[in-house]
């Protein structure tokens, strides 16, 4: 209820609404009740529409929020099910895996190498190991291992405090473009005040009646402030977000739509992004005296007990047979920083210590023969993933403290990870859009180079590894970040550092990832893109979630987002045309010593054709751009392009008003009516001209939308003039087109010049 009251307050108590009511009161004071009641009713209707539409937008955004709301895994009987955080109850048994966010305070019952990042509570980013009977806290994240834990506190009673309340609170936030529009509205509001003072001074010393002064001030206020533009952009972004969600691209922030249009550099993880999230065991290759059966057993145990449920570990478990006669004594769970996992256990009455991980990291603990490394390189150069399994003879040193050990390499686990379907077309689309691609992965450099080459990423041979980056000073790191395309075996902190560097270079940077190791980079990026099936920690910090877990849906999201941004530009151009031409007309009539031709009711009549119906049209039928819309060029593309056209409209309408007033001085109502219709003609003309100016494709939907608009124009106009009481209400006379004859040539010439200006502007867009 508080949210709804805030929406009502924001729409009723805005400066422009208050200003219009004050002007209405002044009009009532001088006896102009009809105009006073009319503008009051119009502003009330507009405010009600704004309230209704914002509530609809709020509900639409709430739907998106619920779609991406985090879910907890809990044990129900013999099954593990997912439930919303708010449905958790004290006493529930939760299941935690690497990448999960802890949804409530709980006590660990069983732990398989569980390590938790508690920086949200303590500020310390070092992972904390958790054993049975130790507490874990809400808002922390699991970085390694797995566990079961019993809930002890939920919601506001947790140590994190208000996490549940924050998740349920709706808080409207303006996008960067909307903030610019809001600032423009604020400045134009002050401009309207300045115009009011100027009108009062000029009209007062010209001897105008107070009634005319107030009417002109009211018209200027309604004309100059484009308050409806912010509402239009909010509606387009909110309902555009729903359309994106239908296309399996879920924006968690409205600003993500703008971000997709701004993207310069896109950093992608390899596994789960360029390649499928389905990893399969290709083969196991024993070395030395180890048999294939022994290697399979050892790999199965380590993968089962220490992988933390990640995709690689699950692939090993699925591809091997787990022995039933082992007893685990100690586990070192896999983490993105270590790149290894290990287990100490009793198997067939014999104590065993086995280590499984990336060859480069295993070799730091156990020496690896060159022949084995050469074989590993041959596999990785074919795009396969390779893990080495080592047997350790030291059964006493804690696994976490083991830096170097004696033992032997028992064998290799070779995994296949095929490319995602359609990923080549996706990469091609992005690079044709001018997006520079980088691959930032924790995988082997040979594997990453192969995959990057296969999908068509430019310069795939330029690669560097995380350990090599770690040896560089700050200047050399920056040079390497600019030079290389492939960054392999990087740590989560290095991913974040790379993103930070690209942003400092003034590149609008995106990051696509699915694992907990990507969360830091996703949060730092201008546009964080996570997979729905990925780690909860990565989803929570992302700006966009790909609901079908496919990187290939991103181009569709970019296309839809581009259409939404184009619609905002088209509508904004129409608003700016209305404002500029109105101000030009006001100043021109002042210089000519003439009164402003419009009454407040005339402005409302014209606004239906100039902005209201076009806004509805482009919201229902978003335009199809021929180029990539860049929100950073918003003011140049809209205000800069429409300004000369609007000035011509203002001068043409001024000339029409002036020449008709000279020729038909005895028919002021007819002159005012035809002046309104002349301005309306230019407004309708802009609905067709502006899309052409901005390089919009006129496809079948656009033609259909234009036909509907013209039908609506004809219906509203004919009704307003054919029904007597409506014509009298608007202070119109019956249309007499023939009295325009002194200005027809000027009107036609103005329209032709505007068409040429728009045509020239369109070429600029097509050349982008």
C-alpha positions, -999 to +999 in steps of 0.1 A: +000+000+000+029+024+008+042+018-027+009+028-043+006+059-022+041+069-032+030+065-069-001+087-063+019+113-045+046+114-072+020+120-100-002+144-081+024+166-064+048+171-093+058+208-099+041+210-132+008+197-118+009+221-089+017+249-113-012+241-136-036+240-107-023+274-096-029+288-131-064+273-131-071+290-099-060+323-114-082+318-144-112+311-122-104+343-103-105+364-135-137+346-146-124+322-173-141+292-157-143+271-189-105+271-195-098+268-158-120+237-154-108+223-187-071+224-179-078+211-144-098+181-157-071+174-183-043+175-158-063+153-134-070+128-162-033+128-172-023+123-136-048+094-133-035+078-165+001+083-151-009+066-118-026+037-136+002+032-160+029+033-133+010+008-112+008-014-142+045-009-148+051-017-111+032-049-114+050-058-146+084-053-129+072-072-099+065-102-122+101-100-135+114-098-099+095-129-090+108-147-120+144-141-109+138-144-072+163-167-055+152-201-043+165-223-015+170-261-018+154-280+011+149-316+020+113-328+018+111-365+027+135-383+004+136-355-022+153-321-025+130-294-037+134-256-044+113-231-026+113-193-023+133-177+005+102-164+021+087-199+023+116-212+045+107-222+080+128-227+112+138-264+113+139-269+075+170-288+063+188-269+035+212-283+009+241-260+000+264-263-030+292-242-044+277-210-059+247-209-036+237-180-015+229-190+020+192-180+024+189-181+062+209-186+094+215-223+100+236-249+117+257-272+096+248-309+101+271-325+075+299-308+056+319-319+025+346-293+025+322-264+029+338-230+026+318-198+029+325-162+019+312-140+048+324-107+034+288-094+034+289-096+072+326-093+081+342-074+052+368-103+050+368-119+016+389-150+027+367-181+026+358-196+060+357-234+064+326-248+080+324-281+098+294-299+113+277-280+142+291-247+130+268-218+120+263-203+085+246-170+080+221-156+055+235-134+027+268-152+027+278-174-003+292-209-007+326-208-026+335-245-022+322-278-011+287-288-001+267-293+031+234-298+048+222-273+074+192-268+096+175-234+096+177-215+129+166-180+119+148-165+089+140-131+074+146-101+097+156-124+126+188-134+108+222-119+114+220-102+080+188-085+093+166-072+066+173-094+036+138-108+033+123-073+036+147-059+009+137-087-015+101-078-012+104-041-015+096-024-048+118+006-055+114+023-089+147+034-103+153+056-133+177+045-160+206+068-169+187+080-200+156+086-178+177+106-154+188+128-182+152+132-193+142+140-157+169+167-155+157+181-188+121+183-174+134+201-143+153+227-164+123+231-187+101+237-157+124+265-147+123+276-183+085+277-182+087+300-151+111+322-170+087+323-200+058+331-177+077+361-164+087+372-199+051+368-212+037+388-183+062+417-188+058+418-226+020+414-226+015+438-197+034+466-214+016+458-246-016+465-229-030+430-230-059+420-207-050+399-176-072+371-190-051+369-222-019+370-202-030+342-179-042+321-209-008+325-227+012+317-196-009+285-191-004+275-227+033+281-225+036+260-193+017+230-209+037+233-241+072+236-227+073+209-200+074+173-216+063+155-184+047+128-205+080+119-220+093+104-187+061+084-184+064+072-220+099+061-215+090+042-183+062+024-200+083+014-230+111+001-207+088-017-183+067-035-209+098-039-231+112-058-202+083-082-203+088-087-240+124-095-233+114-120-207+091-136-232+122-139-254+140-157-226+160-126-216+151-114-182+163-079-173+166-074-135+171-037-140+155-014-166+189+001-172+200-032-187+180-024-218+201+008-223+232-012-214+227-037-243+226-007-267+258+007-253+280-025-253+315-020-266+334-049-251+319-083-241+338-107-219+326-143-219+334-173-199+340-205-219+322-233-201+285-228-201+287-198-224+305-206-256+303-243-248+273-263-236+268-267-199+266-304-206+300-320-199+306-357-206+334-380-197+353-389-229+379-413-215+401-421-186+437-428-193+458-445-166+496-439-163+523-461-149+512-491-128+477-478-122+449-498-138+419-483-155+397-497-128+417-482-100+418-448-117+381-449-122+374-457-085+398-429-073+383-403-097+348-413-088+354-409-050+372-375-053+346-361-078+317-373-056+331-361-023+350-329-032+335-314-064+307-295-046+282-307-072+298-287-101+292-298-137+327-312-141+325-334-110+290-346-119+303-356-154+331-377-138+307-393-113+283-401-141+310-416-163+326-438-136+314-464-111+315-453-075+328-481-052+305-488-022+332-497+003+351-465+011+351-442+041+360-405+038+383-390+064+391-356+049+380-335+020+395-305+001+366-292-019+371-277-054+372-239-056+378-216-085+409-202-068+425-237-062+415-254-094+420-287-075+401-310-052+413-338-030+400-365-007+416-388+020+397-420+025+398-457+033+393-480+003+394-518+005+410-515+039+438-492+026+443-455+033+444-434+001+450-397-006+440-386-041+442-352-058+422-343-089+426-310-108+439-289-136+473-301-148+490-268-142+479-267-106+484-304-099+520-301-112+527-275-085+522-302-059+533-334-077+560-333-105+545-342-139+566-359-166+570-339-199+555-368-218+523-365-198+522-327-203+527-332-240+498-356-241+477-332-221+485-304-246+475-326-275+441-332-259+435-295-250+445-284-285+415-304-297+392-285-273+390-312-247+392-306-210+418-326-190+421-333-153+451-351-138+446-375-108+476-379-085+481-404-057+497-388-026+518-409-002+515-384+026+484-393+046+490-370+076+494-334+063+460-317+062+449-314+026+444-276+028+480-272+040+496-295+014+518-274-008+542-301-022+540-338-018+554-371-029+534-394-051+527-401-087+503-391-115+479-420-117+461-409-149+441-384-168+404-377-170+395-364-205+361-345-208+341-333-238+323-300-237+306-293-271+299-258-285+265-244-278+241-246-307+240-212-326+270-198-307+289-191-340+260-170-353+258-152-320+295-143-320+293-132-357+263-109-349+280-093-319+312-086-338+293-072-368+276-049-343+311-036-333+314-055-300+349-066-292+349-101-277+372-114-250+373-148-235+380-149-197+381-185-185+395-206-157+402-234-182+434-245-200+447-220-225+449-246-253+413-256-248+401-219-247+421-210-278+405-239-297+370-230-286+375-193-294+388-202-329+359-226-335+332-200-327+348-173-348+362-149-322+388-126-338+425-130-329+421-163-309+458-170-309+466-139-287+463-156-253+478-152-218+473-171-185+464-159-150+498-169-136+515-148-163+492-119-155+500-122-118+537-115-126+530-082-144+532-048-128+502-024-132+514-008-165+522-042-181+489-056-169+470-028-187+490-034-219+483-071-217+446-065-212+445-044-243+466-068-264+452-102-257+419-118-266+421-150-246+427-150-208+430-185-195+435-200-160+425-167-145+413-163-109+380-146-100+398-116-088+417-113-121+384-115-140+372-085-120+404-066-125+402-071-163+366-058-163+377-028-142+405-021-167+381-021-197+357+002-179+385+026-171+393+027-208+358+041-213+346+009-229+310-001-220+318-036-208+297-066-205+304-100-188+287-133-194+291-161-169+274-188-149+296-198-121+304-184-086+338-176-100+322-151-124+302-133-097+328-106-090+332-098-127+295-098-133+290-073-105+317-050-117+306-051-154+284-024-169+262-052-181+263-085-162+247-115-179+241-147-160+226-181-169+194-190-151+208-225-143+241-210-131+252-203-095+227-183-074+255-158-065+260-150-102+223-145-108+219-122-079+245-097-091+236-099-128+217-072-148+203-098-172+195-135-167+193-157-198+163-179-189+170-206-215+207-207-203+218-199-238+243-172-248+226-173-282+195-155-268+215-124-262+213-111-297+175-114-297+175-094-264+198-068-280+175-065-310+144-060-288+162-036-265+174-017-296+138-013-308+127+000-274+155+026-273+145+036-309+109+040-298+120+063-270+141+084-295+111+087-319+087+098-291+113+121-276+118+138-310+080+144-313+080+160-278+110+182-286+094+192-319+062+203-300+083+223-274+106+240-299+080+250-324+058+263-296+086+285-282+095+298-317+058+306-322+056+324-289+087+345-295+077+353-331+043+365-321+058+387-294+082+403-320+052+408-343+032+424-315+005+397-319-012+376-292-005+339-290-030+321-312-039+292-289-061+288-259-053+260-234-080+238-250-062+241-284-030+228-269-048+197-256-065+191-289-031+193-308-013+172-282-036+143-290-022+142-325+014+154-318+023+132-289-005+112-272-015+090-301+020+086-315+032+075-280+005+049-279+013+038-314+051+033-309+045+016-275+022-010-291+043-012-323+080-006-314+099+006-345+126-015-363+159+004-365+183+000-394+212+008-371+224+002-336+209+029-313+233+045-289+218+061-258+249+082-254+239+100-286+204+105-274+204+143-274+223+146-307+200+121-324+168+136-310+171+172-300+199+180-324+182+164-354+146+177-347+156+213-337+160+228-373+128+210-384+109+223-354+121+259-359+108+257-395+075+245-382+073+274-358+082+299-385+057+284-409+029+284-384+038+320-374+037+331-410+003+314-415-011+330-384+003+364-394-009+364-430-043+351-422-047+378-395-039+405-420-062+392-448-090+381-425-088+405-396-125+403-390-125+365-385-103+358-355-120+325-346-115+311-381-079+323-381-073+306-348-090+274-360-069+272-392-037+280-372-044+251-350-051+229-380-019+240-397+001+231-366-017+198-364-008+191-400+029+196-392+025+174-360+009+146-381+036+151-407+063+146-380+048+112-371+058+101-406+090+122-409+107+115-376+110+077-381+125+083-416+149+109-401+160+084-374+166+056-399+136+034-389+127+005-412+091+009-426+081-027-425+046-042-426+039-036-389+050+000-392+027+005-421-001-011-402+006+012-372+006+043-394-027+033-409-042+029-374-028+063-365-043+080-395-077+064-389-075+077-353-066+112-365-095+112-389-119+100-363-109+124-336-107+154-359-140+147-377-157+142-344-143+174-329-155+195-358-187+178-368-204+177-334-215+212-325-210+212-288-175+198-292-166+224-318-180+251-295-161+237-265-128+239-283-136+274-296-134+262-332-152+275-362-161+252-391-129+245-410-125+268-440-095+255-458-097+281-485-086+309-461-052+293-460-045+303-496-020+331-487+001+306-467-002+274-488+031+280-507+050+286-475+035+256-458+044+234-488+079+248-490+085+243-453+073+207-455+097+201-485+127+216-466+119+195-436+118+164-457+152+172-471+167+179-437+152+145-424+166+127-455+201+141-448+199+131-412+188+096-422+220+092-443+240+099-412+224+070-393+227+046-421+264+053-423+270+044-387 
